[in-house]
Amino acid sequence: MKLKKITQCVILTVLAAAQSAVAQVDDEHARSIVQQAEMASYYAGNDGRSLARMIITDGNGQQQIRQFTILRQDVEDRGDQNLMVFFSRPSDVRDTVFRVLKHTTQDDDRWLYLPGLDLVKRISAGDKRTSFVGSHFFYEDVSGRNTEEDYFELLEENDEFYTIKAVPKNLSSVEFTHYIVNIEKSSMLPRKIEFYDAKDRLYRRVESLKIENIDGHPTVLHSRVEDLLNGGATEMQFRFVEYDLGLPETLFSERSLRTPPRRWLKIKG
C-alpha cells in the first residue's frame, strides 16, 4: 500500500514537471508578435465590410462557388467583436446567415440561420474547427482563434518574416498538435500557416496570396486553404473592402438573421 502511494506521488510529480516544462515554452515576445498579427488580421478599423467569394474545389476537381457579404464591428480592440456573414449566391445558400459574438474570456457564441427550415442553429464550441458551409475553411478561420488557447515559441526571424510555432494548451479540443505560422513584418499579417497532426504530418495549409493597403490597413484580398491529405482547396477573394462605416450595434442582432439589413449590405461598386 505504501509503495502504491509512493508510485502515485512519483507519477503526479512527473506530470506536474511536464506541465511546467510545456508552460515554459510560452515565449512572451512570440505571443506579442501573434497578438499584433491578430490585430492586423481581425481588428482593422472600428468596423468593416467586404464582399467575398469562395471557390471550393474538392479532391476530384469539382468546384462550387459561394458569395457573401461580411459585416464586422469591434467592441474593443483585441476584445469582444460582432460578426455577421450574409450569403447571396448560389441559390441553395442564399439568405443563409452566420452570426458570431466573439469573446476573449469565454467561448465565442456562433449561430447559423438556415432559411429553408427557418431555423437558427447554434454552433457549439466543439464545432468551431469544422467546415464553414462546405468549404475547407473552418468556422474558427472566419472569426479568428483566441491567442490564449495556444503556447507560442519564436523559431526564426529574418528581415521579412517571423516564424512562430504554436502548441494548443488543450490538445483534446483540436485536431492538430501544433502549427507553424510565418508572419510578414511589413504588414504583420500571417502569410502562411501550416498545421501538423498527431503523426507529425503536414495536413493543412492556409496562405495569404494577395495583400493590399486599404485606408491605411494592410488587407488580405486573396487567401487559400488546402487539404494536403485528402486533396482539395478553397480560395477566398475579397472585393469592395471598406473600414469605419459607423455600423450600428443593433445591426448585429438575432433579428438581422431573418431580416437582413439591406442598407448596409448594398455594395457601392
C-alpha positions in Angstrom: 0.0 0.0 0.0 2.8 2.3 0.9 4.6 1.5 -2.4 1.4 2.3 -4.3 1.2 5.7 -2.7 4.8 6.4 -3.4 4.3 5.4 -7.1 1.3 7.7 -7.3 3.3 10.6 -5.9 6.1 10.0 -8.4 3.6 10.0 -11.3 2.0 13.2 -10.1 5.4 14.8 -9.7 6.4 13.8 -13.2 3.1 15.1 -14.7 3.5 18.4 -12.8 7.1 18.8 -14.1 5.9 18.0 -17.7 3.2 20.6 -17.5 5.7 23.1 -16.1 8.1 22.4 -18.9 5.4 23.0 -21.5 4.4 26.2 -19.9 8.0 27.5 -20.1 7.8 27.1 -23.9 5.4 30.1 -24.0 7.5 33.0 -25.3 6.2 36.4 -24.4 7.9 38.0 -27.4 6.4 35.4 -29.7 3.0 36.0 -28.1 3.3 39.7 -28.6 4.0 39.2 -32.3 1.0 36.9 -32.7 -1.2 39.4 -30.9 -0.1 42.1 -33.3 -0.9 39.8 -36.2 -4.4 39.2 -34.6 -5.0 42.9 -34.5 -3.9 43.3 -38.2 -6.0 40.3 -39.4 -9.3 40.8 -37.5 -9.4 44.3 -35.9 -8.5 46.7 -38.7 -10.6 49.9 -38.2 -13.5 50.1 -35.8 -15.7 48.1 -38.2 -15.6 46.8 -41.8 -17.5 45.4 -44.7 -16.4 43.3 -47.7 -17.8 41.2 -50.5 -16.3 37.8 -50.6 -16.3 34.9 -53.0 -15.2 31.3 -52.1 -14.2 28.9 -54.8 -14.4 25.3 -53.3 -12.5 22.6 -55.2 -12.9 19.0 -53.9 -10.4 16.2 -54.3 -11.9 15.2 -57.6 -11.6 18.7 -59.1 -15.3 19.5 -58.8 -16.0 23.2 -58.0 -18.6 25.1 -56.1 -18.9 28.9 -55.5 -20.2 30.8 -52.5 -20.7 34.6 -52.4 -21.4 36.6 -49.3 -21.0 39.9 -47.6 -19.2 40.2 -44.3 -20.1 42.9 -41.7 -17.8 43.3 -38.6 -17.8 45.6 -35.6 -15.2 45.8 -32.8 -16.5 46.2 -29.3 -12.9 46.6 -28.1 -9.5 46.1 -29.8 -8.3 42.5 -29.3 -11.6 42.1 -27.3 -15.2 41.3 -28.0 -16.4 41.6 -31.6 -19.6 41.3 -33.6 -19.5 39.5 -37.0 -22.2 38.6 -39.5 -21.9 36.8 -42.8 -24.8 37.1 -45.3 -24.8 34.6 -48.2 -26.2 35.7 -51.6 -25.1 33.0 -54.1 -25.8 30.3 -55.2 -29.5 29.8 -54.7 -29.1 26.9 -52.3 -27.4 29.0 -49.7 -29.0 32.4 -50.4 -30.1 34.2 -47.3 -28.1 31.8 -45.0 -26.6 33.9 -42.3 -23.6 33.2 -40.0 -23.5 35.2 -36.8 -20.7 35.4 -34.2 -20.4 37.1 -30.9 -16.6 36.9 -30.3 -15.4 36.8 -26.7 -11.9 36.8 -25.2 -12.7 35.4 -21.7 -15.0 32.6 -22.8 -16.0 30.5 -25.9 -17.5 32.5 -28.8 -21.2 32.4 -29.5 -21.9 31.3 -33.0 -25.2 30.7 -34.9 -26.1 29.7 -38.4 -29.5 30.7 -39.8 -30.9 28.2 -42.4 -33.7 30.0 -44.3 -35.1 26.8 -45.9 -36.0 25.5 -42.5 -36.4 28.9 -40.9 -34.1 27.6 -38.3 -31.4 29.2 -36.2 -28.8 26.6 -35.4 -26.3 27.2 -32.6 -22.8 26.1 -33.4 -21.2 24.6 -30.3 -17.6 25.3 -29.2 -16.7 21.8 -30.3 -17.7 22.5 -33.9 -15.6 25.6 -34.4 -13.0 23.6 -36.2 -15.4 22.0 -38.7 -16.2 23.1 -42.3 -17.6 26.5 -42.9 -20.6 25.9 -45.2 -18.9 23.1 -47.1 -15.6 24.8 -47.7 -12.0 24.0 -46.5 -12.2 27.0 -44.2 -13.2 26.3 -40.6 -15.7 28.5 -38.6 -12.7 29.4 -36.5 -10.7 30.6 -39.5 -13.5 33.1 -40.3 -13.9 34.6 -36.8 -10.3 34.0 -35.5 -8.6 31.8 -33.0 -8.2 33.1 -29.5 -4.5 33.6 -28.8 -4.9 32.5 -25.2 -5.6 28.9 -26.4 -2.0 28.3 -27.5 1.6 28.4 -26.4 4.0 30.3 -28.7 7.6 30.0 -29.5 9.7 32.2 -31.9 11.6 29.7 -34.1 13.3 32.1 -36.5 13.4 35.8 -37.5 14.8 37.4 -40.7 14.4 40.7 -42.5 10.9 39.7 -43.9 9.3 37.2 -41.5 8.8 35.9 -38.0 8.4 32.1 -37.9 6.5 31.0 -34.8 5.4 27.6 -33.5 2.1 27.3 -31.7 1.0 24.4 -29.5 -2.6 24.2 -28.2 -3.0 24.3 -24.4 -5.8 21.8 -24.7 -4.9 19.1 -27.3 -8.2 17.3 -26.9 -10.1 20.3 -28.2 -8.4 20.4 -31.7 -7.3 18.0 -34.5 -3.7 19.3 -34.6 -0.7 19.0 -32.3 0.9 22.2 -33.5 1.1 24.8 -36.3 3.8 26.9 -37.8 3.0 30.5 -38.8 5.0 32.9 -40.9 4.1 36.5 -40.1 5.2 39.2 -42.6 6.9 42.0 -40.8 5.8 44.8 -43.3 2.1 44.0 -42.8 2.1 42.0 -39.6 -0.3 39.6 -41.4 0.2 35.8 -41.5 1.4 34.8 -44.9 1.4 31.0 -44.3 0.1 28.7 -41.5 0.8 25.0 -41.6 -0.9 22.5 -39.4 0.5 19.1 -38.2 -1.4 16.1 -36.9 -0.6 13.5 -34.2 1.6 11.6 -36.7 3.6 14.9 -37.3 2.2 15.0 -40.8 1.7 18.4 -42.5 -2.0 18.1 -43.4 -3.4 21.6 -43.8 -2.1 24.9 -45.2 -3.6 28.4 -45.0 -2.0 31.1 -47.2 -2.5 34.8 -47.9 -1.9 35.1 -51.6 -2.6 38.9 -52.1 -2.3 41.8 -49.6 -3.0 45.4 -50.4 -3.2 48.6 -48.3 -6.8 49.9 -47.9 -7.5 53.0 -45.9 -4.1 52.6 -44.2 -4.8 49.0 -43.2 -2.9 46.0 -44.8 -5.7 43.8 -46.0 -5.8 40.2 -47.3 -7.6 40.2 -50.6 -7.0 36.6 -51.7 -6.4 33.6 -49.4 -6.4 29.8 -49.8 -6.8 26.7 -47.6 -5.5 23.3 -48.8 -6.3 19.8 -47.5 -2.9 18.2 -48.1 -4.1 14.6 -47.2 -7.4 14.3 -49.0 -6.9 16.8 -51.7 -9.0 19.8 -52.5 -8.7 23.5 -51.6 -10.8 26.6 -51.1 -9.9 30.1 -52.3 -11.3 33.2 -50.8 -11.3 36.5 -52.7 -12.4 39.9 -51.2 -13.6 43.0 -53.1 -15.0 46.4 -52.1 -13.4 46.3 -48.7 -14.3 49.3 -46.5 -13.5 50.3 -43.0 -15.0 52.6 -40.4 -18.5 52.8 -41.8 -20.2 53.5 -38.5 -22.2 50.3 -38.4 -24.8 50.4 -35.6 -24.6 47.8 -32.8 -28.3 46.9 -33.3 -27.4 45.5 -36.7 -25.6 42.6 -35.0 -28.7 41.0 -33.5 -30.8 37.9 -33.8 -33.4 40.0 -35.7 -30.9 40.5 -38.6 -30.7 36.7 -39.1 -34.2 36.7 -40.6 -34.4 40.4 -41.7 -31.0 41.3 -43.2 -30.0 45.0 -43.0 -30.3 45.7 -46.8 -29.0 49.3 -46.4 -25.6 48.0 -45.0 -25.4 45.1 -47.5 -25.6 47.3 -50.5 -22.1 47.4 -52.0 -21.0 50.6 -53.9 -19.1 49.2 -56.8 
